[in-house]
Each structure stands twice: as C-alpha cells, then as structure tokens.
C-alpha cells in the first residue's frame, strides 16, 4: 500500500513563507502526477498545485505567482514552496499521487496569522 507522508506545515505571518514536502513510500515509474490540494474549514477541497512526471505544473488561481511546486523524482518527493502567504491560505494541505489509483496523505496544517 502506497503511503504519503507530508511535513513542513505550521504557523507563518502574513507575507511569510513555508515549505511543504511529501514523500511517497513507493511510486510506479509510469505515475501520472503528484500534487497538493487544501481544505479550509467549511470549504470544499481545492487544487493548490500539481506537477506531471514530465514536469508540467498547474496551479490553482488563488496561489498563482506565489506558490511553486517541484519534485525530486529520485526520492519520490514533491515540494510546495509557499511565498507571500495570506490568511486565506490557512487550511489543511493534502499531498496526493495519481497513478493507476489515487493516494492521499494525512494532511498537514498551515496557519497564516499575525
């Protein structure tokens, strides 16, 4: 069973930065993509960013220009670099891996507050 483990969440002030990482215990060489969604209290889960095996990235509109997704394929790891954080970025961030099936991490809390 594939397991995804996120790390790097926490508290940051508005305008600050945080970096998230997610390691997959295993990954099919022909996997489709890895990425991040987030869910704030009372809201639906939404796309933050994802990146294909070939390196094509897609971002949700709220984070374009502020967040950057990257991967280390040798280490089955995906990163999310978050800059210029806003209070509305506060949410639980979930890592996922899409191959023949879709796998999700347990989530990591990001809180943006002064």
N, C-alpha and C positions, 0 to 999 in steps of 0.2 A: 504494500500500500504506500503510495507516494505521500510524503509529509512535507509541508511547507512551514518554515519557521521564520517569523518576522522579528526584527529587532530595530531599535533606534527611535521609537516614539518617545513622547514626553511633553514637557511644557516649554513653550517658547513665547517671547513677547511679540506683539505686532511688529512687522518689519524684520523679524528674526528669521533664522534658518534651522532646519532639521534635515537629517539624512536618514532614510529608512533602507533596510536591506532585507532580503528574503532569500533563504537557501532552500532549494528542493533536494530532498533526500535521494531522489533519482529522477532522471528525465530521459524520455525517449529521444534518440538522436533526430527524429523527424517531428519533434514537437512543433506546434504552431506559434504560440506566443506566450509570454509571461506579462504580468501587469499588476496594476493596483486599482481597486475600487475603494470607495469610502462610504460610510453611512453615519450621518449625524442624527441625533435624537429627533424622532418624529418625522424623519425624512426618508425617502427611498434611497437605496444604494445607488451610487452613480459612478461612472467611469472617471478615474483620475488620469491614468495613462497606461498604455500597453505598448509592447515592442515585439515585433516578429523575430523569428530566428535569423532572418536576413538583416535585421537592424532597422526596419521601418517602424517609426514611432507614431503614435496617435495620442492626442491629449484632449481631455475634456475642456470645454470652453472656459470654465472658471479658473483654470490653472495655467492656461497657455501663456507663455512668456515668463512664468515664474518657477515652474517645476520642470525638471529634466529627468527622464528615465534612461537607464543604461543597464547593460548586462555584462557579466563575466561568464561567458559560456563554458570556460574550462572548469568553473567552480559551481555551475548550475545556480547562479546567483543573479538576482535583479535588484537594482538600486533605484531609489527615488530621492532626488536632491530637491529640497523644497526651499525656495528663497522668497523673500518679501511676504512672509506669512501674514494672513489676515484672520481675524476672529472667526469668520465664516469657514475657515479651513478646519476648524475643530470638528473632529469626527473619529470614528474607529476606521483605521485603514487596513484593508484586507489584500493580501497578495494572492494571486491565482496563476495557475498553469493550465494551459489548454493544449491537449494532445488528443488522443482518442477519447479520453474523458477529461472532465474539468475538475481541478483540485483547488481547494481554498485553504489558506492559513487561518489561524485562530483570531487574527486581528491584533493591531497594536494601537493604543490610544494616542492621538495627537491633540493637544490642547494649546490654543493660541490665546493668550490673555496677558494683560499687564498686571 
